[in-house]
Amino acid sequence: MGRPQRAKCKEKHVPTSYQLRQQEQHEQKLREIREQVANGKLVIRQMTADERKRFPPPKPGATRARAKRR
């Protein structure tokens, strides 16, 4: 026989403390970037035609290979 089936939870996924820390760090970094842009310390600009040729967008479905941990 196979594994017993797990009961399906109807509750939403609750992030772990690690995920919460990562999310908070990400949000803090975005706040810092927005502050730098507002203060004029950081400029976000459009790519030039030459840059678009050198760095084309990724193809649909193309993802980075992840290392599998087991």
CHARMM internal coordinates of N, CA and C (Angstrom, degrees):
IC EDIT
DIST 1 N 1 CA 1.4436
DIST 1 CA 1 C 1.5150
ANGL 1 N 1 CA 1 C 109.60
DIST 1 C 2 N 1.3271
ANGL 1 CA 1 C 2 N 115.85
DIHE 1 N 1 CA 1 C 2 N 159.34
DIST 2 N 2 CA 1.4561
ANGL 1 C 2 N 2 CA 121.35
DIHE 1 CA 1 C 2 N 2 CA -178.18
DIST 2 CA 2 C 1.5123
ANGL 2 N 2 CA 2 C 111.65
DIHE 1 C 2 N 2 CA 2 C -89.41
DIST 2 C 3 N 1.2868
ANGL 2 CA 2 C 3 N 114.65
DIHE 2 N 2 CA 2 C 3 N -168.87
DIST 3 N 3 CA 1.4603
ANGL 2 C 3 N 3 CA 121.46
DIHE 2 CA 2 C 3 N 3 CA 178.34
DIST 3 CA 3 C 1.5261
ANGL 3 N 3 CA 3 C 110.11
DIHE 2 C 3 N 3 CA 3 C -69.67
DIST 3 C 4 N 1.3140
ANGL 3 CA 3 C 4 N 116.29
DIHE 3 N 3 CA 3 C 4 N 149.37
DIST 4 N 4 CA 1.4598
ANGL 3 C 4 N 4 CA 117.68
DIHE 3 CA 3 C 4 N 4 CA 173.84
DIST 4 CA 4 C 1.5253
ANGL 4 N 4 CA 4 C 109.61
DIHE 3 C 4 N 4 CA 4 C -69.59
DIST 4 C 5 N 1.3177
ANGL 4 CA 4 C 5 N 116.13
DIHE 4 N 4 CA 4 C 5 N 141.69
DIST 5 N 5 CA 1.4588
ANGL 4 C 5 N 5 CA 119.89
DIHE 4 CA 4 C 5 N 5 CA -178.96
DIST 5 CA 5 C 1.5218
ANGL 5 N 5 CA 5 C 110.07
DIHE 4 C 5 N 5 CA 5 C -74.31
DIST 5 C 6 N 1.3033
ANGL 5 CA 5 C 6 N 114.94
DIHE 5 N 5 CA 5 C 6 N 140.89
DIST 6 N 6 CA 1.4579
ANGL 5 C 6 N 6 CA 120.31
DIHE 5 CA 5 C 6 N 6 CA 178.39
DIST 6 CA 6 C 1.5156
ANGL 6 N 6 CA 6 C 109.24
DIHE 5 C 6 N 6 CA 6 C -81.61
DIST 6 C 7 N 1.2951
ANGL 6 CA 6 C 7 N 114.66
DIHE 6 N 6 CA 6 C 7 N 146.72
DIST 7 N 7 CA 1.4573
ANGL 6 C 7 N 7 CA 119.46
DIHE 6 CA 6 C 7 N 7 CA 176.47
DIST 7 CA 7 C 1.5246
ANGL 7 N 7 CA 7 C 108.03
DIHE 6 C 7 N 7 CA 7 C -69.48
DIST 7 C 8 N 1.3114
ANGL 7 CA 7 C 8 N 116.51
DIHE 7 N 7 CA 7 C 8 N 133.39
DIST 8 N 8 CA 1.4557
ANGL 7 C 8 N 8 CA 120.17
DIHE 7 CA 7 C 8 N 8 CA -179.30
DIST 8 CA 8 C 1.5192
ANGL 8 N 8 CA 8 C 109.29
DIHE 7 C 8 N 8 CA 8 C -79.50
DIST 8 C 9 N 1.3137
ANGL 8 CA 8 C 9 N 115.13
DIHE 8 N 8 CA 8 C 9 N 126.43
DIST 9 N 9 CA 1.4558
ANGL 8 C 9 N 9 CA 120.81
DIHE 8 CA 8 C 9 N 9 CA 178.96
DIST 9 CA 9 C 1.5219
ANGL 9 N 9 CA 9 C 108.82
DIHE 8 C 9 N 9 CA 9 C -84.57
DIST 9 C 10 N 1.2903
ANGL 9 CA 9 C 10 N 115.47
DIHE 9 N 9 CA 9 C 10 N 136.08
DIST 10 N 10 CA 1.4565
ANGL 9 C 10 N 10 CA 119.70
DIHE 9 CA 9 C 10 N 10 CA 176.34
DIST 10 CA 10 C 1.5190
ANGL 10 N 10 CA 10 C 110.42
DIHE 9 C 10 N 10 CA 10 C -91.35
DIST 10 C 11 N 1.3333
ANGL 10 CA 10 C 11 N 116.14
DIHE 10 N 10 CA 10 C 11 N -6.58
DIST 11 N 11 CA 1.4526
ANGL 10 C 11 N 11 CA 120.35
DIHE 10 CA 10 C 11 N 11 CA 178.76
DIST 11 CA 11 C 1.5217
ANGL 11 N 11 CA 11 C 109.54
DIHE 10 C 11 N 11 CA 11 C -78.57
DIST 11 C 12 N 1.3190
ANGL 11 CA 11 C 12 N 115.15
DIHE 11 N 11 CA 11 C 12 N 156.11
DIST 12 N 12 CA 1.4554
ANGL 11 C 12 N 12 CA 120.00
DIHE 11 CA 11 C 12 N 12 CA 177.57
DIST 12 CA 12 C 1.5218
ANGL 12 N 12 CA 12 C 109.80
DIHE 11 C 12 N 12 CA 12 C -71.87
DIST 12 C 13 N 1.3292
ANGL 12 CA 12 C 13 N 114.51
DIHE 12 N 12 CA 12 C 13 N 157.45
DIST 13 N 13 CA 1.4653
ANGL 12 C 13 N 13 CA 120.89
DIHE 12 CA 12 C 13 N 13 CA 178.40
DIST 13 CA 13 C 1.5244
ANGL 13 N 13 CA 13 C 109.26
DIHE 12 C 13 N 13 CA 13 C -63.83
DIST 13 C 14 N 1.3154
ANGL 13 CA 13 C 14 N 116.66
DIHE 13 N 13 CA 13 C 14 N 130.45
DIST 14 N 14 CA 1.4595
ANGL 13 C 14 N 14 CA 122.12
DIHE 13 CA 13 C 14 N 14 CA 177.62
DIST 14 CA 14 C 1.5261
ANGL 14 N 14 CA 14 C 107.32
DIHE 13 C 14 N 14 CA 14 C -101.07
DIST 14 C 15 N 1.3372
ANGL 14 CA 14 C 15 N 117.11
DIHE 14 N 14 CA 14 C 15 N 117.37
DIST 15 N 15 CA 1.4591
ANGL 14 C 15 N 15 CA 119.16
DIHE 14 CA 14 C 15 N 15 CA -178.51
DIST 15 CA 15 C 1.5278
ANGL 15 N 15 CA 15 C 112.02
DIHE 14 C 15 N 15 CA 15 C -64.12
DIST 15 C 16 N 1.3179
ANGL 15 CA 15 C 16 N 115.24
DIHE 15 N 15 CA 15 C 16 N 148.79
DIST 16 N 16 CA 1.4582
ANGL 15 C 16 N 16 CA 120.53
DIHE 15 CA 15 C 16 N 16 CA 177.27
DIST 16 CA 16 C 1.5216
ANGL 16 N 16 CA 16 C 109.42
DIHE 15 C 16 N 16 CA 16 C -75.76
DIST 16 C 17 N 1.3140
ANGL 16 CA 16 C 17 N 116.58
DIHE 16 N 16 CA 16 C 17 N 169.27
DIST 17 N 17 CA 1.4582
ANGL 16 C 17 N 17 CA 119.74
DIHE 16 CA 16 C 17 N 17 CA -179.88
DIST 17 CA 17 C 1.5315
ANGL 17 N 17 CA 17 C 111.07
DIHE 16 C 17 N 17 CA 17 C -61.88
DIST 17 C 18 N 1.3361
ANGL 17 CA 17 C 18 N 116.84
DIHE 17 N 17 CA 17 C 18 N -34.82
DIST 18 N 18 CA 1.4663
ANGL 17 C 18 N 18 CA 120.52
DIHE 17 CA 17 C 18 N 18 CA 177.78
DIST 18 CA 18 C 1.5247
ANGL 18 N 18 CA 18 C 109.81
DIHE 17 C 18 N 18 CA 18 C -63.42
DIST 18 C 19 N 1.3273
ANGL 18 CA 18 C 19 N 116.71
DIHE 18 N 18 CA 18 C 19 N -45.13
DIST 19 N 19 CA 1.4586
ANGL 18 C 19 N 19 CA 120.76
DIHE 18 CA 18 C 19 N 19 CA 179.66
DIST 19 CA 19 C 1.5253
ANGL 19 N 19 CA 19 C 110.97
DIHE 18 C 19 N 19 CA 19 C -64.10
DIST 19 C 20 N 1.3266
ANGL 19 CA 19 C 20 N 116.08
DIHE 19 N 19 CA 19 C 20 N -38.72
DIST 20 N 20 CA 1.4689
ANGL 19 C 20 N 20 CA 119.59
DIHE 19 CA 19 C 20 N 20 CA 178.27
DIST 20 CA 20 C 1.5224
ANGL 20 N 20 CA 20 C 110.90
DIHE 19 C 20 N 20 CA 20 C -64.30
DIST 20 C 21 N 1.3366
ANGL 20 CA 20 C 21 N 117.10
DIHE 20 N 20 CA 20 C 21 N -42.77
DIST 21 N 21 CA 1.4674
ANGL 20 C 21 N 21 CA 120.52
DIHE 20 CA 20 C 21 N 21 CA 178.27
DIST 21 CA 21 C 1.5239
ANGL 21 N 21 CA 21 C 110.45
DIHE 20 C 21 N 21 CA 21 C -61.92
DIST 21 C 22 N 1.3262
ANGL 21 CA 21 C 22 N 116.68
DIHE 21 N 21 CA 21 C 22 N -43.37
DIST 22 N 22 CA 1.4610
ANGL 21 C 22 N 22 CA 120.48
DIHE 21 CA 21 C 22 N 22 CA 179.57
DIST 22 CA 22 C 1.5265
ANGL 22 N 22 CA 22 C 110.67
DIHE 21 C 22 N 22 CA 22 C -62.47
DIST 22 C 23 N 1.3173
ANGL 22 CA 22 C 23 N 116.45
DIHE 22 N 22 CA 22 C 23 N -42.60
DIST 23 N 23 CA 1.4577
ANGL 22 C 23 N 23 CA 121.26
DIHE 22 CA 22 C 23 N 23 CA 179.58
DIST 23 CA 23 C 1.5336
ANGL 23 N 23 CA 23 C 110.74
DIHE 22 C 23 N 23 CA 23 C -64.38
DIST 23 C 24 N 1.3351
ANGL 23 CA 23 C 24 N 117.14
DIHE 23 N 23 CA 23 C 24 N -42.69
DIST 24 N 24 CA 1.4606
ANGL 23 C 24 N 24 CA 120.87
DIHE 23 CA 23 C 24 N 24 CA 178.79
DIST 24 CA 24 C 1.5307
ANGL 24 N 24 CA 24 C 111.26
DIHE 23 C 24 N 24 CA 24 C -64.27
DIST 24 C 25 N 1.3440
ANGL 24 CA 24 C 25 N 116.62
DIHE 24 N 24 CA 24 C 25 N -40.89
DIST 25 N 25 CA 1.4646
ANGL 24 C 25 N 25 CA 119.92
DIHE 24 CA 24 C 25 N 25 CA 178.27
DIST 25 CA 25 C 1.5235
ANGL 25 N 25 CA 25 C 110.46
DIHE 24 C 25 N 25 CA 25 C -64.41
DIST 25 C 26 N 1.3325
ANGL 25 CA 25 C 26 N 116.59
DIHE 25 N 25 CA 25 C 26 N -39.91
DIST 26 N 26 CA 1.4588
ANGL 25 C 26 N 26 CA 121.45
DIHE 25 CA 25 C 26 N 26 CA 179.24
DIST 26 CA 26 C 1.5321
ANGL 26 N 26 CA 26 C 110.02
DIHE 25 C 26 N 26 CA 26 C -63.34
DIST 26 C 27 N 1.3284
ANGL 26 CA 26 C 27 N 116.62
DIHE 26 N 26 CA 26 C 27 N -46.13
DIST 27 N 27 CA 1.4569
ANGL 26 C 27 N 27 CA 120.74
DIHE 26 CA 26 C 27 N 27 CA 179.68
DIST 27 CA 27 C 1.5239
ANGL 27 N 27 CA 27 C 111.33
DIHE 26 C 27 N 27 CA 27 C -64.17
DIST 27 C 28 N 1.3407
ANGL 27 CA 27 C 28 N 117.91
DIHE 27 N 27 CA 27 C 28 N -38.13
DIST 28 N 28 CA 1.4632
ANGL 27 C 28 N 28 CA 121.95
DIHE 27 CA 27 C 28 N 28 CA 177.72
DIST 28 CA 28 C 1.5252
ANGL 28 N 28 CA 28 C 110.10
DIHE 27 C 28 N 28 CA 28 C -63.41
DIST 28 C 29 N 1.3185
ANGL 28 CA 28 C 29 N 117.22
DIHE 28 N 28 CA 28 C 29 N -43.16
DIST 29 N 29 CA 1.4652
ANGL 28 C 29 N 29 CA 121.19
DIHE 28 CA 28 C 29 N 29 CA 179.48
DIST 29 CA 29 C 1.5311
ANGL 29 N 29 CA 29 C 110.43
DIHE 28 C 29 N 29 CA 29 C -63.25
DIST 29 C 30 N 1.3338
ANGL 29 CA 29 C 30 N 117.33
DIHE 29 N 29 CA 29 C 30 N -40.83
DIST 30 N 30 CA 1.4627
ANGL 29 C 30 N 30 CA 120.04
DIHE 29 CA 29 C 30 N 30 CA 177.61
DIST 30 CA 30 C 1.5328
ANGL 30 N 30 CA 30 C 111.50
DIHE 29 C 30 N 30 CA 30 C -64.57
DIST 30 C 31 N 1.3421
ANGL 30 CA 30 C 31 N 116.58
DIHE 30 N 30 CA 30 C 31 N -38.66
DIST 31 N 31 CA 1.4711
ANGL 30 C 31 N 31 CA 119.70
DIHE 30 CA 30 C 31 N 31 CA 176.74
DIST 31 CA 31 C 1.5344
ANGL 31 N 31 CA 31 C 110.38
DIHE 30 C 31 N 31 CA 31 C -62.23
DIST 31 C 32 N 1.3403
ANGL 31 CA 31 C 32 N 116.42
DIHE 31 N 31 CA 31 C 32 N -42.25
DIST 32 N 32 CA 1.4635
ANGL 31 C 32 N 32 CA 120.35
DIHE 31 CA 31 C 32 N 32 CA 179.10
DIST 32 CA 32 C 1.5221
ANGL 32 N 32 CA 32 C 111.06
DIHE 31 C 32 N 32 CA 32 C -62.96
DIST 32 C 33 N 1.3265
ANGL 32 CA 32 C 33 N 117.19
DIHE 32 N 32 CA 32 C 33 N -41.35
DIST 33 N 33 CA 1.4632
ANGL 32 C 33 N 33 CA 120.92
DIHE 32 CA 32 C 33 N 33 CA 179.41
DIST 33 CA 33 C 1.5274
ANGL 33 N 33 CA 33 C 110.04
DIHE 32 C 33 N 33 CA 33 C -63.97
DIST 33 C 34 N 1.3378
ANGL 33 CA 33 C 34 N 116.78
DIHE 33 N 33 CA 33 C 34 N -45.71
DIST 34 N 34 CA 1.4680
ANGL 33 C 34 N 34 CA 120.26
DIHE 33 CA 33 C 34 N 34 CA 179.44
DIST 34 CA 34 C 1.5376
ANGL 34 N 34 CA 34 C 111.01
DIHE 33 C 34 N 34 CA 34 C -61.29
DIST 34 C 35 N 1.3275
ANGL 34 CA 34 C 35 N 116.03
DIHE 34 N 34 CA 34 C 35 N -39.17
DIST 35 N 35 CA 1.4631
ANGL 34 C 35 N 35 CA 120.36
DIHE 34 CA 34 C 35 N 35 CA 178.68
DIST 35 CA 35 C 1.5279
ANGL 35 N 35 CA 35 C 110.62
DIHE 34 C 35 N 35 CA 35 C -65.32
DIST 35 C 36 N 1.3276
ANGL 35 CA 35 C 36 N 117.42
DIHE 35 N 35 CA 35 C 36 N -43.07
DIST 36 N 36 CA 1.4580
ANGL 35 C 36 N 36 CA 121.06
DIHE 35 CA 35 C 36 N 36 CA 179.21
DIST 36 CA 36 C 1.5251
ANGL 36 N 36 CA 36 C 110.98
DIHE 35 C 36 N 36 CA 36 C -63.36
DIST 36 C 37 N 1.3289
ANGL 36 CA 36 C 37 N 116.96
DIHE 36 N 36 CA 36 C 37 N -39.44
DIST 37 N 37 CA 1.4686
ANGL 36 C 37 N 37 CA 120.58
DIHE 36 CA 36 C 37 N 37 CA 178.11
DIST 37 CA 37 C 1.5253
ANGL 37 N 37 CA 37 C 109.36
DIHE 36 C 37 N 37 CA 37 C -64.80
DIST 37 C 38 N 1.3356
ANGL 37 CA 37 C 38 N 116.84
DIHE 37 N 37 CA 37 C 38 N -44.10
DIST 38 N 38 CA 1.4667
ANGL 37 C 38 N 38 CA 120.71
DIHE 37 CA 37 C 38 N 38 CA -179.35
DIST 38 CA 38 C 1.5305
ANGL 38 N 38 CA 38 C 111.36
DIHE 37 C 38 N 38 CA 38 C -63.47
DIST 38 C 39 N 1.3330
ANGL 38 CA 38 C 39 N 117.63
DIHE 38 N 38 CA 38 C 39 N -35.29
DIST 39 N 39 CA 1.4711
ANGL 38 C 39 N 39 CA 122.07
DIHE 38 CA 38 C 39 N 39 CA -179.64
DIST 39 CA 39 C 1.5240
ANGL 39 N 39 CA 39 C 112.68
DIHE 38 C 39 N 39 CA 39 C -82.98
DIST 39 C 40 N 1.3285
ANGL 39 CA 39 C 40 N 117.41
DIHE 39 N 39 CA 39 C 40 N -6.82
DIST 40 N 40 CA 1.4596
ANGL 39 C 40 N 40 CA 120.45
DIHE 39 CA 39 C 40 N 40 CA -179.73
DIST 40 CA 40 C 1.5154
ANGL 40 N 40 CA 40 C 114.11
DIHE 39 C 40 N 40 CA 40 C 82.42
DIST 40 C 41 N 1.3244
ANGL 40 CA 40 C 41 N 117.61
DIHE 40 N 40 CA 40 C 41 N 9.43
DIST 41 N 41 CA 1.4649
ANGL 40 C 41 N 41 CA 120.87
DIHE 40 CA 40 C 41 N 41 CA 179.73
DIST 41 CA 41 C 1.5248
ANGL 41 N 41 CA 41 C 111.79
DIHE 40 C 41 N 41 CA 41 C -82.87
DIST 41 C 42 N 1.3371
ANGL 41 CA 41 C 42 N 116.50
DIHE 41 N 41 CA 41 C 42 N -18.40
DIST 42 N 42 CA 1.4570
ANGL 41 C 42 N 42 CA 121.51
DIHE 41 CA 41 C 42 N 42 CA -178.76
DIST 42 CA 42 C 1.5195
ANGL 42 N 42 CA 42 C 108.28
DIHE 41 C 42 N 42 CA 42 C -134.27
DIST 42 C 43 N 1.3300
ANGL 42 CA 42 C 43 N 115.67
DIHE 42 N 42 CA 42 C 43 N 134.16
DIST 43 N 43 CA 1.4568
ANGL 42 C 43 N 43 CA 120.74
DIHE 42 CA 42 C 43 N 43 CA 179.44
DIST 43 CA 43 C 1.5227
ANGL 43 N 43 CA 43 C 107.91
DIHE 42 C 43 N 43 CA 43 C -118.98
DIST 43 C 44 N 1.3238
ANGL 43 CA 43 C 44 N 115.68
DIHE 43 N 43 CA 43 C 44 N 128.31
DIST 44 N 44 CA 1.4620
ANGL 43 C 44 N 44 CA 121.28
DIHE 43 CA 43 C 44 N 44 CA 175.81
DIST 44 CA 44 C 1.5161
ANGL 44 N 44 CA 44 C 106.53
DIHE 43 C 44 N 44 CA 44 C -105.20
DIST 44 C 45 N 1.3158
ANGL 44 CA 44 C 45 N 116.74
DIHE 44 N 44 CA 44 C 45 N 121.42
DIST 45 N 45 CA 1.4567
ANGL 44 C 45 N 45 CA 120.52
DIHE 44 CA 44 C 45 N 45 CA -176.15
DIST 45 CA 45 C 1.5157
ANGL 45 N 45 CA 45 C 111.23
DIHE 44 C 45 N 45 CA 45 C -124.88
DIST 45 C 46 N 1.3126
ANGL 45 CA 45 C 46 N 116.12
DIHE 45 N 45 CA 45 C 46 N 164.50
DIST 46 N 46 CA 1.4537
ANGL 45 C 46 N 46 CA 121.80
DIHE 45 CA 45 C 46 N 46 CA 176.45
DIST 46 CA 46 C 1.5289
ANGL 46 N 46 CA 46 C 109.20
DIHE 45 C 46 N 46 CA 46 C -75.58
DIST 46 C 47 N 1.3184
ANGL 46 CA 46 C 47 N 115.84
DIHE 46 N 46 CA 46 C 47 N 151.72
DIST 47 N 47 CA 1.4567
ANGL 46 C 47 N 47 CA 120.47
DIHE 46 CA 46 C 47 N 47 CA 177.08
DIST 47 CA 47 C 1.5239
ANGL 47 N 47 CA 47 C 108.92
DIHE 46 C 47 N 47 CA 47 C -72.66
DIST 47 C 48 N 1.3320
ANGL 47 CA 47 C 48 N 115.87
DIHE 47 N 47 CA 47 C 48 N 147.07
DIST 48 N 48 CA 1.4591
ANGL 47 C 48 N 48 CA 120.01
DIHE 47 CA 47 C 48 N 48 CA 175.15
DIST 48 CA 48 C 1.5202
ANGL 48 N 48 CA 48 C 108.59
DIHE 47 C 48 N 48 CA 48 C -79.46
DIST 48 C 49 N 1.3213
ANGL 48 CA 48 C 49 N 116.55
DIHE 48 N 48 CA 48 C 49 N 167.42
DIST 49 N 49 CA 1.4664
ANGL 48 C 49 N 49 CA 121.45
DIHE 48 CA 48 C 49 N 49 CA 178.91
DIST 49 CA 49 C 1.5295
ANGL 49 N 49 CA 49 C 110.18
DIHE 48 C 49 N 49 CA 49 C -60.29
DIST 49 C 50 N 1.3346
ANGL 49 CA 49 C 50 N 116.89
DIHE 49 N 49 CA 49 C 50 N -39.38
DIST 50 N 50 CA 1.4655
ANGL 49 C 50 N 50 CA 120.82
DIHE 49 CA 49 C 50 N 50 CA 178.70
DIST 50 CA 50 C 1.5280
ANGL 50 N 50 CA 50 C 110.99
DIHE 49 C 50 N 50 CA 50 C -63.52
DIST 50 C 51 N 1.3342
ANGL 50 CA 50 C 51 N 117.10
DIHE 50 N 50 CA 50 C 51 N -42.66
DIST 51 N 51 CA 1.4673
ANGL 50 C 51 N 51 CA 121.12
DIHE 50 CA 50 C 51 N 51 CA 178.76
DIST 51 CA 51 C 1.5234
ANGL 51 N 51 CA 51 C 111.07
DIHE 50 C 51 N 51 CA 51 C -65.06
DIST 51 C 52 N 1.3264
ANGL 51 CA 51 C 52 N 117.42
DIHE 51 N 51 CA 51 C 52 N -38.88
DIST 52 N 52 CA 1.4692
ANGL 51 C 52 N 52 CA 120.07
DIHE 51 CA 51 C 52 N 52 CA 177.86
DIST 52 CA 52 C 1.5142
ANGL 52 N 52 CA 52 C 111.62
DIHE 51 C 52 N 52 CA 52 C -63.09
DIST 52 C 53 N 1.3418
ANGL 52 CA 52 C 53 N 117.06
DIHE 52 N 52 CA 52 C 53 N -35.37
DIST 53 N 53 CA 1.4713
ANGL 52 C 53 N 53 CA 120.44
DIHE 52 CA 52 C 53 N 53 CA 176.96
DIST 53 CA 53 C 1.5288
ANGL 53 N 53 CA 53 C 110.45
DIHE 52 C 53 N 53 CA 53 C -68.74
DIST 53 C 54 N 1.3310
ANGL 53 CA 53 C 54 N 116.44
DIHE 53 N 53 CA 53 C 54 N -41.95
DIST 54 N 54 CA 1.4658
ANGL 53 C 54 N 54 CA 120.72
DIHE 53 CA 53 C 54 N 54 CA -178.37
DIST 54 CA 54 C 1.5233
ANGL 54 N 54 CA 54 C 112.66
DIHE 53 C 54 N 54 CA 54 C -71.93
DIST 54 C 55 N 1.3315
ANGL 54 CA 54 C 55 N 116.90
DIHE 54 N 54 CA 54 C 55 N -32.54
DIST 55 N 55 CA 1.4640
ANGL 54 C 55 N 55 CA 121.86
DIHE 54 CA 54 C 55 N 55 CA -176.99
DIST 55 CA 55 C 1.5291
ANGL 55 N 55 CA 55 C 110.26
DIHE 54 C 55 N 55 CA 55 C -126.89
DIST 55 C 56 N 1.3389
ANGL 55 CA 55 C 56 N 117.71
DIHE 55 N 55 CA 55 C 56 N 73.56
DIST 56 N 56 CA 1.4691
ANGL 55 C 56 N 56 CA 119.52
DIHE 55 CA 55 C 56 N 56 CA -178.93
DIST 56 CA 56 C 1.5266
ANGL 56 N 56 CA 56 C 110.80
DIHE 55 C 56 N 56 CA 56 C -67.47
DIST 56 C 57 N 1.3436
ANGL 56 CA 56 C 57 N 116.72
DIHE 56 N 56 CA 56 C 57 N 158.31
DIST 57 N 57 CA 1.4662
ANGL 56 C 57 N 57 CA 119.34
DIHE 56 CA 56 C 57 N 57 CA 178.52
DIST 57 CA 57 C 1.5219
ANGL 57 N 57 CA 57 C 110.39
DIHE 56 C 57 N 57 CA 57 C -66.39
DIST 57 C 58 N 1.3276
ANGL 57 CA 57 C 58 N 117.93
DIHE 57 N 57 CA 57 C 58 N 153.40
DIST 58 N 58 CA 1.4645
ANGL 57 C 58 N 58 CA 119.94
DIHE 57 CA 57 C 58 N 58 CA 179.38
DIST 58 CA 58 C 1.5275
ANGL 58 N 58 CA 58 C 110.49
DIHE 57 C 58 N 58 CA 58 C -65.39
DIST 58 C 59 N 1.3114
ANGL 58 CA 58 C 59 N 115.51
DIHE 58 N 58 CA 58 C 59 N 149.64
DIST 59 N 59 CA 1.4577
ANGL 58 C 59 N 59 CA 120.46
DIHE 58 CA 58 C 59 N 59 CA 179.28
DIST 59 CA 59 C 1.5282
ANGL 59 N 59 CA 59 C 109.03
DIHE 58 C 59 N 59 CA 59 C -71.77
DIST 59 C 60 N 1.3283
ANGL 59 CA 59 C 60 N 117.13
DIHE 59 N 59 CA 59 C 60 N 146.74
DIST 60 N 60 CA 1.4710
ANGL 59 C 60 N 60 CA 119.63
DIHE 59 CA 59 C 60 N 60 CA 178.99
DIST 60 CA 60 C 1.5290
ANGL 60 N 60 CA 60 C 110.86
DIHE 59 C 60 N 60 CA 60 C -58.45
DIST 60 C 61 N 1.3074
ANGL 60 CA 60 C 61 N 115.87
DIHE 60 N 60 CA 60 C 61 N 136.08
DIST 61 N 61 CA 1.4550
ANGL 60 C 61 N 61 CA 120.63
DIHE 60 CA 60 C 61 N 61 CA 179.31
DIST 61 CA 61 C 1.5181
ANGL 61 N 61 CA 61 C 114.01
DIHE 60 C 61 N 61 CA 61 C 86.03
DIST 61 C 62 N 1.3266
ANGL 61 CA 61 C 62 N 116.82
DIHE 61 N 61 CA 61 C 62 N -10.97
DIST 62 N 62 CA 1.4635
ANGL 61 C 62 N 62 CA 119.83
DIHE 61 CA 61 C 62 N 62 CA 179.58
DIST 62 CA 62 C 1.5266
ANGL 62 N 62 CA 62 C 108.63
DIHE 61 C 62 N 62 CA 62 C -81.51
DIST 62 C 63 N 1.3024
ANGL 62 CA 62 C 63 N 116.95
DIHE 62 N 62 CA 62 C 63 N 121.47
DIST 63 N 63 CA 1.4604
ANGL 62 C 63 N 63 CA 121.94
DIHE 62 CA 62 C 63 N 63 CA 177.47
DIST 63 CA 63 C 1.5088
ANGL 63 N 63 CA 63 C 108.63
DIHE 62 C 63 N 63 CA 63 C -128.06
DIST 63 C 64 N 1.3129
ANGL 63 CA 63 C 64 N 114.35
DIHE 63 N 63 CA 63 C 64 N 158.81
DIST 64 N 64 CA 1.4693
ANGL 63 C 64 N 64 CA 118.31
DIHE 63 CA 63 C 64 N 64 CA 176.80
DIST 64 CA 64 C 1.5280
ANGL 64 N 64 CA 64 C 108.59
DIHE 63 C 64 N 64 CA 64 C -73.33
DIST 64 C 65 N 1.3104
ANGL 64 CA 64 C 65 N 114.23
DIHE 64 N 64 CA 64 C 65 N 143.97
DIST 65 N 65 CA 1.4616
ANGL 64 C 65 N 65 CA 119.28
DIHE 64 CA 64 C 65 N 65 CA 176.45
DIST 65 CA 65 C 1.5239
ANGL 65 N 65 CA 65 C 108.64
DIHE 64 C 65 N 65 CA 65 C -72.69
DIST 65 C 66 N 1.2944
ANGL 65 CA 65 C 66 N 116.12
DIHE 65 N 65 CA 65 C 66 N 133.04
DIST 66 N 66 CA 1.4636
ANGL 65 C 66 N 66 CA 120.66
DIHE 65 CA 65 C 66 N 66 CA 179.03
DIST 66 CA 66 C 1.5057
ANGL 66 N 66 CA 66 C 109.22
DIHE 65 C 66 N 66 CA 66 C -103.80
DIST 66 C 67 N 1.3033
ANGL 66 CA 66 C 67 N 114.62
DIHE 66 N 66 CA 66 C 67 N 144.98
DIST 67 N 67 CA 1.4609
ANGL 66 C 67 N 67 CA 119.75
DIHE 66 CA 66 C 67 N 67 CA 176.77
DIST 67 CA 67 C 1.5170
ANGL 67 N 67 CA 67 C 108.32
DIHE 66 C 67 N 67 CA 67 C -74.60
DIST 67 C 68 N 1.2932
ANGL 67 CA 67 C 68 N 116.00
DIHE 67 N 67 CA 67 C 68 N 133.13
DIST 68 N 68 CA 1.4667
ANGL 67 C 68 N 68 CA 120.17
DIHE 67 CA 67 C 68 N 68 CA 179.97
DIST 68 CA 68 C 1.5207
ANGL 68 N 68 CA 68 C 108.91
DIHE 67 C 68 N 68 CA 68 C -90.31
DIST 68 C 69 N 1.3020
ANGL 68 CA 68 C 69 N 115.48
DIHE 68 N 68 CA 68 C 69 N 130.64
DIST 69 N 69 CA 1.4635
ANGL 68 C 69 N 69 CA 120.08
DIHE 68 CA 68 C 69 N 69 CA 177.28
DIST 69 CA 69 C 1.5205
ANGL 69 N 69 CA 69 C 107.94
DIHE 68 C 69 N 69 CA 69 C -106.95
DIST 69 C 70 N 1.2571
ANGL 69 CA 69 C 70 N 115.47
DIHE 69 N 69 CA 69 C 70 N 133.13
DIST 70 N 70 CA 1.4708
ANGL 69 C 70 N 70 CA 120.71
DIHE 69 CA 69 C 70 N 70 CA 177.55
DIST 70 CA 70 C 1.4799
ANGL 70 N 70 CA 70 C 110.44
DIHE 69 C 70 N 70 CA 70 C -143.82
END
COOR INIT
IC SEED 1 N 1 CA 1 C
IC BUILD
